[in-house]
Amino acid sequence: MAFNTALLETLGIGYPILLAPMAGPGTPELAIAVSEAGGLGSLPCAMLSPAEIKAQVQIVQQRTSRPINLNFFCHTPPEPNPAREAAWKRRLEPYYRELGLDPDAPVTAASRAPFSDVHCELVEELKPAVASFHFGLPEGRLLARVRAAGCKVLSSATTVAEARFLEAQGADAIIAQGAEAGGHRGMFLSGDISAQPGTFALVPQIVDAVRVPVIAAGGIGDARGIVAAFALGASAVQLGTAYLFCPEAGVSPPHARALREARDDGTALTNVFTGRPARSLRNRAVSETGPISDDAPAFPMAALAWAPLRAKAEAGGSGDFSPLWAGQAAALGREMPAGELTRKLADEAERLMANCAE
């Protein structure tokens, strides 16, 4: 492949294609397939218990010796606010009644835990080639331990200021996450989503602002996007939505159906599902309670009230109340195995670059 970048050697991969860590869809099988094909597979760990993280990493390590990335969140847990959470539950109460659910029943759902000493001990034990972070970086003492374990450190930046911060804290490469990206915005220095730049405005400005390699993410769905990112100075790309169409992805039937019907104007940045801005395909929940709501409890508490609604609706084949994470290029998705997709994207990008050079 024509992409001869130092980042490939740094990460120990053959292709400059990274699998975005996606909680739920990001299965061990998906990570294995991408790593085996020459990209960098990723496991999203923020919603997993320590035991689940260890079990998933062991599955991966049994089936591939290629590098793997473990991804964690670095948010600050919110102060309890029972009144706000109760008000949010009351706002969603008509949906509970519609689905025959008791809005007063206790709710349990997977939490999103920030990187901690417990996670750091796991990283030191498991020694993944890469540890990546969303919403900033861990505190200095934990980050030093991650680096001492031999991990390369990546983190997401949604602005030039965030990229400079990450470089100053010692990140080995920076993921430039444009506004087109699916899932949660990695923003951590500002909460103003109205000022978020798109990928192809953000990438060259971050490239100019830092010395470490830059990985482009957001709205890249095919070889054209990969080549465009490289033309703007990126050393690699990170793709998430493109891999949601692969059989190895843990996508619910309603989510898969919505992806197949995706349009260029079919997503929105919304905070209603978790309390933080994230890009989802539009559905009933997004349209009727958002896309942005000041009533949503702070991240990740907004998610609790949706859990029973999501479970009941999905059991009936509906994605009305589910976070259907997807980027703006979802309509470019192709259904094929993840390893085949990785190699195909690399081959198509190489040919396109060769044609452009002629």
MINU-691337 format. One record per residue (C-alpha): residue in one letter; x, y, z. Coordinates in steps of 0.25 Angstrom, whole numbers, plus 5000, padded with zeros to 4 digits. Layout:
BEGIN
   aa      u      v      w
    A      X      Y      Z
...
***
This chain:
BEGIN
   aa      u      v      w
    M   5000   5000   5000
    A   5005   5014   4997
    F   5002   5020   5010
    N   5016   5019   5017
    T   5014   5027   5030
    A   5022   5026   5043
    L   5009   5024   5050
    L   5008   5010   5044
    E   5021   5006   5050
    T   5017   5013   5063
    L   5004   5005   5064
    G   5009   4992   5058
    I   4999   4991   5047
    G   4999   4989   5032
    Y   4988   4999   5028
    P   4985   5013   5033
    I   4971   5009   5036
    L   4966   5008   5051
    L   4953   5002   5055
    A   4945   5013   5064
    P   4942   5007   5078
    M   4927   5006   5078
    A   4920   5001   5091
    G   4910   4990   5087
    P   4914   4988   5072
    G   4928   4987   5076
    T   4930   4972   5078
    P   4942   4964   5080
    E   4939   4958   5066
    L   4939   4971   5059
    A   4952   4975   5066
    I   4959   4962   5062
    A   4954   4963   5048
    V   4960   4977   5046
    S   4973   4974   5053
    E   4975   4961   5045
    A   4973   4969   5032
    G   4984   4979   5035
    G   4976   4990   5042
    L   4975   4993   5057
    G   4964   4986   5064
    S   4957   4993   5076
    L   4949   4989   5088
    P   4940   4999   5095
    C   4942   4997   5110
    A   4934   5008   5116
    M   4921   5000   5118
    L   4928   4987   5122
    S   4931   4982   5136
    P   4946   4979   5139
    A   4943   4964   5137
    E   4936   4966   5124
    I   4948   4974   5119
    K   4957   4963   5123
    A   4948   4953   5116
    Q   4947   4960   5103
    V   4962   4963   5102
    Q   4965   4948   5105
    I   4956   4945   5093
    V   4963   4954   5084
    Q   4977   4950   5089
    Q   4973   4935   5086
    R   4970   4938   5072
    T   4980   4949   5068
    S   4994   4953   5071
    R   4992   4966   5064
    P   4991   4979   5072
    I   4978   4983   5078
    N   4973   4996   5084
    L   4965   4997   5097
    N   4957   5010   5098
    F   4952   5017   5111
    F   4944   5029   5115
    C   4950   5040   5123
    H   4938   5048   5128
    T   4936   5053   5142
    P   4924   5046   5148
    P   4913   5056   5151
    E   4908   5060   5165
    P   4895   5053   5168
    N   4883   5061   5164
    P   4870   5053   5168
    A   4861   5064   5165
    R   4866   5066   5151
    E   4866   5051   5148
    A   4852   5049   5153
    A   4847   5061   5144
    W   4853   5054   5132
    K   4846   5041   5136
    R   4833   5049   5137
    R   4835   5055   5123
    L   4837   5040   5117
    E   4825   5035   5125
    P   4815   5035   5114
    Y   4824   5026   5106
    Y   4824   5016   5118
    R   4809   5016   5118
    E   4809   5014   5103
    L   4817   5002   5104
    G   4810   4996   5117
    L   4822   4999   5126
    D   4822   5004   5140
    P   4830   5017   5141
    D   4832   5015   5156
    A   4839   5002   5155
    P   4853   5001   5158
    V   4863   5003   5146
    T   4876   4997   5144
    A   4885   4999   5132
    A   4899   4998   5128
    S   4907   5010   5133
    R   4918   5017   5127
    A   4930   5017   5136
    P   4942   5027   5135
    F   4956   5021   5134
    S   4961   5018   5148
    D   4971   5011   5156
    V   4964   4998   5154
    H   4964   5000   5139
    C   4979   5004   5139
    E   4982   4991   5147
    L   4975   4983   5135
    V   4983   4991   5125
    E   4996   4988   5132
    E   4992   4973   5133
    L   4987   4972   5118
    K   4997   4981   5112
    P   4989   4985   5099
    A   4998   4991   5088
    V   4989   5003   5089
    A   4980   5010   5099
    S   4971   5021   5094
    F   4962   5031   5102
    H   4950   5039   5099
    F   4946   5052   5107
    G   4961   5056   5109
    L   4972   5047   5116
    P   4973   5041   5130
    E   4980   5048   5141
    G   4995   5049   5140
    R   4998   5038   5150
    L   4989   5028   5142
    L   4994   5032   5129
    A   5008   5030   5133
    R   5005   5016   5137
    V   4998   5013   5124
    R   5011   5018   5116
    A   5020   5010   5126
    A   5011   4997   5122
    G   5016   5000   5108
    C   5003   5005   5102
    K   5003   5015   5091
    V   4993   5026   5095
    L   4982   5032   5086
    S   4971   5042   5089
    S   4960   5049   5082
    A   4960   5064   5079
    T   4949   5072   5074
    T   4956   5086   5073
    V   4970   5091   5071
    A   4971   5095   5086
    E   4968   5080   5090
    A   4978   5075   5080
    R   4989   5084   5086
    F   4985   5080   5100
    L   4986   5065   5097
    E   4999   5067   5091
    A   5004   5074   5103
    Q   5000   5063   5112
    G   5008   5053   5103
    A   4998   5046   5094
    D   5005   5038   5083
    A   4995   5042   5072
    I   4982   5050   5072
    I   4969   5046   5066
    A   4962   5058   5059
    Q   4948   5056   5061
    G   4939   5064   5052
    A   4925   5068   5054
    E   4920   5057   5044
    A   4925   5046   5053
    G   4915   5036   5059
    G   4913   5034   5074
    H   4918   5043   5085
    R   4926   5055   5082
    G   4939   5054   5089
    M   4939   5069   5093
    F   4945   5072   5107
    L   4949   5087   5107
    S   4936   5093   5102
    G   4922   5088   5102
    D   4918   5097   5091
    I   4914   5088   5079
    S   4909   5099   5071
    A   4924   5103   5069
    Q   4929   5089   5065
    P   4936   5088   5052
    G   4934   5077   5041
    T   4945   5067   5039
    F   4951   5073   5026
    A   4952   5087   5033
    L   4958   5081   5046
    V   4968   5071   5041
    P   4977   5081   5033
    Q   4977   5091   5045
    I   4980   5081   5055
    V   4991   5076   5046
    D   4997   5090   5045
    A   4996   5091   5060
    V   5003   5079   5066
    R   5015   5070   5063
    V   5009   5057   5066
    P   5002   5049   5055
    V   4987   5052   5053
    I   4976   5042   5050
    A   4964   5047   5043
    A   4950   5042   5048
    G   4936   5046   5044
    G   4928   5045   5031
    I   4939   5036   5024
    G   4931   5024   5018
    D   4939   5020   5006
    A   4953   5021   4999
    R   4950   5035   4994
    G   4949   5040   5008
    I   4961   5033   5012
    V   4969   5039   5001
    A   4964   5053   5004
    A   4968   5051   5019
    F   4982   5048   5014
    A   4982   5060   5005
    L   4979   5069   5017
    G   4991   5063   5025
    A   4985   5051   5033
    S   4993   5039   5035
    A   4982   5030   5037
    V   4967   5029   5038
    Q   4957   5024   5048
    L   4944   5018   5043
    G   4932   5014   5051
    T   4919   5015   5043
    A   4925   5007   5031
    Y   4927   4995   5040
    L   4913   4995   5046
    F   4909   4988   5033
    C   4918   4976   5035
    P   4912   4963   5041
    E   4922   4963   5052
    A   4916   4976   5058
    G   4907   4975   5070
    V   4896   4983   5063
    S   4881   4981   5067
    P   4871   4978   5056
    P   4864   4992   5057
    H   4878   4999   5057
    A   4882   4990   5044
    R   4869   4994   5037
    A   4871   5008   5040
    L   4885   5008   5035
    R   4881   5002   5022
    E   4871   5013   5020
    A   4880   5024   5024
    R   4881   5037   5016
    D   4890   5049   5016
    D   4881   5057   5025
    G   4876   5046   5034
    T   4885   5048   5046
    A   4885   5059   5057
    L   4894   5062   5069
    T   4886   5059   5081
    N   4888   5059   5096
    V   4875   5052   5100
    F   4880   5038   5101
    T   4892   5040   5110
    G   4893   5055   5114
    R   4905   5057   5105
    P   4904   5061   5090
    A   4905   5049   5081
    R   4901   5047   5066
    S   4889   5037   5064
    L   4880   5034   5053
    R   4867   5041   5055
    N   4856   5033   5061
    R   4844   5036   5070
    A   4852   5039   5083
    V   4861   5049   5076
    S   4850   5056   5069
    E   4840   5057   5080
    T   4849   5060   5092
    G   4861   5067   5085
    P   4870   5067   5078
    I   4876   5075   5089
    S   4869   5076   5102
    D   4872   5085   5114
    D   4864   5075   5122
    A   4873   5063   5120
    P   4881   5059   5132
    A   4896   5060   5132
    F   4904   5049   5125
    P   4902   5038   5127
    M   4890   5038   5135
    A   4880   5042   5124
    A   4881   5028   5119
    L   4875   5021   5131
    A   4861   5025   5128
    W   4862   5020   5114
    A   4866   5006   5117
    P   4853   5000   5119
    L   4847   5007   5107
    R   4858   5003   5098
    A   4857   4988   5103
    K   4842   4987   5101
    A   4842   4994   5088
    E   4854   4986   5082
    A   4847   4973   5086
    G   4836   4977   5077
    G   4845   4981   5066
    S   4845   4996   5068
    G   4856   5005   5069
    D   4848   5017   5073
    F   4855   5019   5087
    S   4869   5014   5084
    P   4881   5022   5081
    L   4884   5018   5067
    W   4898   5024   5066
    A   4903   5027   5052
    G   4911   5037   5045
    Q   4906   5046   5033
    A   4913   5036   5023
    A   4904   5024   5027
    A   4898   5024   5013
    L   4911   5019   5008
    G   4911   5007   5016
    R   4914   4993   5009
    E   4910   4980   5015
    M   4922   4971   5015
    P   4931   4964   5026
    A   4940   4973   5033
    G   4953   4967   5029
    E   4948   4968   5014
    L   4944   4983   5016
    T   4957   4987   5022
    R   4965   4981   5011
    K   4955   4986   5000
    L   4956   5000   5006
    A   4971   5000   5006
    D   4972   4995   4992
    E   4962   5005   4987
    A   4969   5016   4993
    E   4983   5012   4988
    R   4977   5011   4974
    L   4971   5024   4975
    M   4983   5031   4980
    A   4991   5025   4969
    N   4981   5030   4959
    C   4982   5044   4965
    A   4997   5044   4964
    E   4996   5041   4949
***
